[in-house]
């Protein structure tokens, strides 16, 4: 008797996810208008282990543990990304105020 497709799909996803973690990565950029180095955080998947030959209940436990580790790391890392990006956004707003229209440009267009 063959297992249902959902079990096969879950097993395949588990095998692919086993040993992977999601980590936050800091990315720097440059804002030439403010002359300021900007930062933001992105998520990146990193494989820390590879599932090799296994069978039976031991393999199922390893796959389930791998899925659990991947899910937990995604939740924790996602929270870090949200908080970190809010802090970086606030820092950028504080160090680079919105540009103000130059009064010379307004005077030149009014006299034309």
Secondary structure, DSSP 8 states (H G I E B T S, - for coil): ----HHHHHHHHHHHHHTTEEEEEEEEEEEETTTTEEEEEEEEEEEE-----S--HHHHHHHHHHHHHHHHHHHHHHHHHHHHHHHHHHHHHHHHS------HHHHHHHHH-
